[in-house]
Amino acid sequence: MEPPAQDTERVEIIEPGAEAEGLRASLIERLSAHGAIRSAAVERAMLTVPRHLFLPGVPLTQAYADVAIPTHWERSVAVSSASQPTMVAIMLEQLDLQPGMRALEIGAGTGYNAALLAEMVGPEGSVTTLDIDPVIAEEARARLWSAGYERVRVLAADGAEGASDFAPYDRVVLTAGAADISPAWAAQLVEGGLLVAPLRLGGAEASVALRKEEGGVLRSVSLTPCGFMRLRGAESAPEHVVTLSNGWRLAGERAGEIGPEVARLLEMWPRRRFWARPSPFLPLYLGLDNTGFVYLWKETGHERRRPHGRFGLYVEGLDGPSLALLANVLPMLLIFGGSAADRTLEAEVARWRALDFPSLEMWQVTAYPRGSEPPEPVSPANVRIQRRHYVFDVGFPDGPQVG
């Protein structure tokens, strides 16, 4: 006897593939609604590539959640991850990939991003991805093959050297944070090509899309805030994060040098002043050309969060070391020690206000190979950051010219 029709209607068997497709479509819909996906090409690639195949053992709901997923650790510290889908989409949009292009990726990770690149450049293009860790590279290769992307070239190599055997490239993309640009990346990029990299610009980290111009100069066409694990290998940069004796964590260009003095100052009773709640872009601006920029927070357990962070400046003045801190959650300025940090902070905020409070997306970055930079920044509103290979001029062209 056949079961009643009403009982049949209640039975719904969802195949794993169908569930994954539904979750993927829902994720892409959200990314489009929030503006992370803006083009049909990126939408098509992210709808096509099954992210869960690159995250074996991860539940489908997590594989298609808009979160980064750590995949490898060293000494309890994550060293590789599947990036947050929002950030993946934004960087793909920055890359502006076209069919037939040749792309180089520094940081193979799970292989998922390389598969997206392959979808966008098509069968006439090529994708080469590198990872410094042979185990990670082999895992990425296996997953790419199992997902049908065997034409992606996967190499176990230090990304600092690029992959000259398969150069030149129309696009180069980093999936790890860097403080400088390796000369190899620029050399292997065609003139007019794009380099997209998460760059540490003082206290800010931004995914910057840079177009290569004549003479090896790289000029930004877009910036967006980001946060990535550090690049490993020859082009790695220090984390600039230390734990102070009183339990605070301190981040900054000079964290290791000034840490003991900052800890001593924090033991003092601070002078307090009311201060309007700061813009989220103020700490990014302060960190550009202030080597005394600091960020302080306390961790909870094993989490790497900054729940009650404070940022500001450490300055050694005529009246001794000083520290001026703004709390993220309270409209309050805390002043420790001398008065130099307080005065410097006020001057910097006035300068930033005169620039009309530029958000990070409005910044413009020009990267010059070391030794080819002009004697001074083009505009007095610019900030110059010196690195080993490149000199970065960060400008705010929409603001007034200030000294």
N, C-alpha and C positions, 0 to 999 in steps of 0.2 A: 504494500500500500504506500502511495506517495504521501509525504508529510503535508500537513495543511499549508496552504499558500502563505498565511500570515506568519507562520514559523519560519518559512524559507526567507521571507523578507527581512527577518531579524538577524539572520546569519550573515556576517560580513567578514570574509577572510582577506586580510591585508598582507600581500606579499612583501618581504623585506625591501625589494627593489622599488615597489610602489610607494612604500612608506618613505624611503630615502628621497625619491623624486618629489614627493609632497613637501617634505621638510626643506629640501633644497629650494623649491619654488617659493615657499613662504619666506625663507631667508633672503632670497634675491629681491622679492617684493619689498621687504622692509628696507634693504639697502638702497633700492631705487627711491623709495618714498623719502628717505632721509638725505638723499642727494649724494651718497657715496658712489653710486652707479649713475652715470650721466649719458653713456653712449650705448647704442645697440650692440656694438662689438664686445664690450665688457660684459654686458648682460648675457649675451649669447654664450660667451666662454664660461661664465660662472654657472649658468644653467646646464651646460654640457658636462663639465668635469665633475665627477663624483668625489667630493671631498672625503667622504667616509672611507673610501678605498685607500686613502693615504694615512688613515688613522686607525689601523687595525686594533681591535680590542676596546675602542672608545665607543660608548653607546651612541646610537644614531642621533638622539636628541642633543647630545653634547657636541657631536661632530658638526651639526648644523646650527649650533648656537653662535651668536656673534661674540665669541670670546677667543683669546689666544690659548693654545693648549701646549704646555711644555712637554717635550718628548724625550729629552736626554739631560742628564745631570752629571756634574763632577763635584765631588765633595759637598753634596747636598745643595749645590747651586745649579739652576737650570742653565744650560749652554745652547740649547736648540729647542725650537718650538714651531708649531703651526701658527702663523700670525693671525690676528683677529681679522675676520672677513671684511669688516669695514675698511681696515687699513690696506688690505690686499686690493680691494676695489679702487680705493683712492690712488694707490701707486700705479695700478694698471691704467687708470685714466691719465695720470701724469706722463706715462710712457708714450702714449699716443701711438701704439703699435699698428702697423699696416701689413697686409698680406705680402709675403715675400721678403720681409725684413730678417736680418740676422741679429739675434739677441744673445747677450752674455749675462748670466746671473751669478752673482757672488753670494754663496750661501744656499746650498741645495735644500737643506732641511728635509721635510717629508717628501719633496718632489711635487707637491700640489701646485705651487706657484709656477714651476717649470711647465707643467701640463697646461696651465692657463695661457702661458706665453706661447706654447706650441699651437694651441687652438687659434690664437689671434694672428700669428704669422702664417699659419696654414702650411700645406705640404710643400709649397715652393720656398718657404722660409726655413730658418734653422735656429735651434736653441741649444746653447752650451751652458751647463750649470756646474759649478764647482763647490766642493766642500772640503775643508781642511781635515775633517775627520773621516778616515776611510770607512768606518762602520756606518756612519750616517750616509755617506755617498753610496755605499752598496745597497743600503735599505731604500734609498730614494730611487736607485736604478731598478731594483726589483719591483717596486710599487708602480713606477712609470710603465714598465713592461706589462705588468698584470692589468693595468688600466688601458692599455692600447697605445701608449706613447713611447714605443721603442725607438722612434727616430730622435728623441731627445738625447743629446750627448752628455753623459755624466762623468765627471773627472774628480778623482781624489787629489786635491792640490790646494796650496795656499792661495787664496783669492787675491792676495796682494800682487801677484804676478800676472793675473788675468790668464788668458789662453791664447797666446800669440799664434799658435799653429793654425787656428781657425779664424783669425782676425782678417779684415777689419769687421767691426760690428756697427750696426745702425743704432742699437740701443744697448746700454749697460745698466744693470740694476743691482743694487745691494739690498740684501734682506737682513743686514746687521748694522748696528750703529758704528759710525766712524767719526774721527775728529779731523781727518785730513783726506785728501784725494791721492790715491796711488798714481804715480806717473804712468804706470802700465795701463790703467783704465782709460786715461785720457789719450794715450798714444794709440790704443787699439780701437778707439772710437772714430768714426768718420767725421769729417768736418760737416757741421750741421746736424750731427747726431745728438741724442739726448742721453745724459747720465742722470739716473734717479737714485739718490742715496739719502739715508737718514744721517744727517750731519749734526754734530754737536757744535753749536755756535755760541761759545761761552756758556751761559747758563741755560740756553735753549737747545732743544733738539727738534729738528724739523726735517721732514721728507722734502728734499729740494730737487726739482727738475732743472738741470743745467744744460744749456745748449752750447756745443763746442763751436767757437768762432776761429777766425784766422789768428795764427800765432799761439794757438793752444789755450786761449782765454775761454773760460766757461762762464756763461751768464744765465742767471735763473729766469725761468719762465713761470714757475709756480712754487709755492711753499705751503706746507700744512703741518700743524703740530703732530708729533708722533713720539713713540717710546719703544726702543728696540734693545735687545741684548747686544752686548759689545762684540765687534768684529774680533776674531782671534787670529793669531799669526803675526807676520812681520809688520802689519799695519795696525796692530792692536794699540789701544790707548788705555792709560790707567783709568780705573773707575772714579777716582777722586772721591772716594767715600771711606770714612773711618768711623770707628766706634769710640766715643769719648769715655773717659773714666767714670762719668756720672750716668752712663747709660744712653745718652743722646747719640744719634747717628748724625754725622756732619758730611755734607756734600759740597764740593766747590773745587775750583782749580788748584787751590793751595791747602786743601783739607789736611793733608798729612803734615804740612809745615806748621799751620796755625792751630791745629787741633788742641794741643795742651793749653794754649793761652785762651782759646774760646771756652774750654771747660772751666778754667779758673774764673773767667768773667761771669759765666752762668751761675756760679756759686754766690755772686753778689746780689743784693736786693736792687732790682732795677728801678730807674726813674720811669714814670709812665706818663704818656700824653695821648689824648684822644686823636685818632687818625681815621679818616673816612675809609671804609672798606676798600682795599686795593683792587684794581682790575686784574684779571688773571694773566694779562700780558705784561704787567709791570715786572714780575720777577724775571721773565725772559729778557726784557730790555736791560734790566740792571746787570744781568750776567754777561752781557755782551763785552763790555770793556772795563769791568771792575774785577780785578783779580782777587779782591777781597769779598766777592759775592759768596754768600753761604746759604745753605738750606739745612734746617735742623728738624729732626723728627724722632719719635720713639716707636720702636717696633713692638708688635704684640705677638708673642710666641714666635712661630717660625714664619709668620707672614711678612711680606716685603711691602707693606703699605705705609703711607704717610698720613695717618688719620688726623693729626693735629700739628701739621707742619708750620714752621716759622721761617721766613726768609728775610734777608737783609744784607748788611755790609759790616765787614770787620776792617777797621782802619787804625793804623798806628800814627797818632798825632803827637803834637808837642806835649800834650798833657797825658801821654801814655796810650796804651792799647784801648780800643773802644769797640763796642758792638751795638748796632741798632737793628732791631728785629721787628717785623710786622707779622702778626698772627693771621693765618688764613681765615679764621672763623670769628675773630673779634676785631672791632674797629679801634685797635690800640697799638701804639708804638712803645716798645720796651727798649730802654737805653741802659747799657752796662758800661762802666768804666768812664773813660774820657768823653769828650764831646765831638771829636773829629768825625766819627761814623755818622752821628746824627746830622751834622752840617752837610756832609757829603751826600747823604741820602736825600736831604731836602733839595740840594742843587740838582741831583740827577732827576728827581721827580719833576722839578720845574722845567728841566730840559725836555723831558719826555712829554710834558703837558704842552710845551711850545711846539712840539712835533705833531700835535693834535692826536695824541694817544694812539699811535699806529698799532693795529693788530698784526700778528705775525704774518698773516697772509699778504699784508701790504709791503713787507720788507722785500728788498731786492739784494741779491747776492751776486757779486762778481768775483770769480776765483782766478788769480793770476799765478802762473808757474813762478816759483820763487826766483827772484832776480829780474823778472820782467814787469813787475808792478810799477805804476807811476810813483814818483817820490812821495806824494801825499794823496789821500782819498780825493776823488773828483769833487765831492761836495763836502763842505764843513759839517754837514749833518750826518756824514758817514762815520762808521766805526770800523777800524782795521783790526783783524785778528791774524796773528802770525802763526803759521804752522811750519812743519819741517819741509814739506814739498810745495805747499801753496800758501798764498796770502789772500785772505778773504776780506773784501770790502762789503760791509752790510750797510745799505742805504735806505733812507726813508724819503723818497722823492716827492711824496704828496704833502709833506710838512714844510713849513717855512725854513729858510736857510738860517741856522743858528750856529753860534760858536760854542 
